[in-house]
Amino acid sequence: MRNLRPIGVFDSGVGGLTVVKALRDLLPNEKIFYLGDTARVPYGGKSATTVERYTLEMTYMLVEEGVKTIVIACNSASAVALPKLEETLSVPVVGVILPGAKAAVATTRNGHIGVIGTRATIKSGAYEKALRALDADLRVTSRACPLLVPLVEEGWLNDEMSDRVIARYLEPLIREGIDTLVLGCTHYPLLTGAIERVLGPTVKLVDSARNCATAVQALLDRQSLCAPAGTSGGLEVALTDAPDNFLRVAREALQLDVGEIQLREVLHGAPSAL
């Protein structure tokens, strides 16, 4: 039965586990197959062409696993490659940008939204396009924060150095008067505590991971792909290189049991399943 197939989730590294955690909480009956491209993390500083190629390779690998839908739990990949994936994949695909944009529009009070993300995400302008398509009168201020992904991958989640880097990135956005901040990278929810310390109580955070999980739930409902009630869900994790700090970050920050890690070689070219 197609309903019993897993949800495929892909990210360049550990950050996509924030989406997995949200999916596990929201959809406990679903099986999830997570693929992290740890051999080539991070994607955020790479060219659009390279990010698209890597994303296609990873999603083709998920198709080979027999997943029923694919979640692009990477803002850089969603920004650059989602239109191509929607054209080529044989299963429905969900990105993180549109769900985050919708939540930000619903949250803002003064119409000034900030967006932080990797260089690739910010350079793409994907959030600005999505936000202004929803409300043309919005003011959007974006900033690339390339040092934050390596901090998360190192597990420096509550660290004085991380706090100083975050403050350096966010203070200009605060001065410009944003009242809502989109965490435009699925690594960033792991730094929520530090980000909130810098922002204070007047700026609301929009977590793209949690909103992405809600969008996946809606998709499964629409397409009658939900696992039957009472089905035992689960999580399998595969990486393209040894996990390094991956397991420690997942266990300590997310209280997520990732089980035995599988190692996979990158699949080049489109599989026959497409």
Buried (B, 14 or more C-beta within 10 A) or exposed (E): EEBEBBBBBBBBBBBBBBBBBBBBEEBEBBBBBBBBBBBBBBBBBBEBEBBBBBBBBBBBBBBBBEBBBBBBBBBBBBBBBBEEBEEBBEBBBBBBBBBBBBBBBEBBEEEBBBBBBBBBBBBBBBBBBBBBEBBEEBBBBBBBBBEBBBBBBBBBBEBEEBBEBBBEBBEEBBEEEBBBBBBBBBBBBBBBEBBBEBBEEEBBBBBBBBBBBBBBBEBBEEBEBBBEEEBEBBBBBBBBBEBBBBBEBBEEBBEBEBEEBEEBEBBEEBEEBB
